Amino acid sequence: MTNLGLESSVTEWVIEYPEVQCVLDSLGIDQSCQGKSLEYVCRQMDLEPHFVLKQLHEVIEDDSAINE
């Protein structure tokens, strides 16, 4: 599916999968987080990292299903 994970930066996620921007915005995650990992940013914001990761994967899957 994706080679990105919790250790990847928020910026990497947006560059590789622009469709995740809506999820990040809805959670208040700013993509300009100075290259910090998705996990780090989630923990700083008191968000469950694996929940956020699941949401990102769902958006990517939905977008790829639409584009097939």
Buried (B, 14 or more C-beta within 10 A) or exposed (E): EBEBBBEBBBBBBBEEBEBBBEBBEEBEBEBEBEEEBBBBBBEEEEBEBEEBBEBBBEBBEEEEEEEE
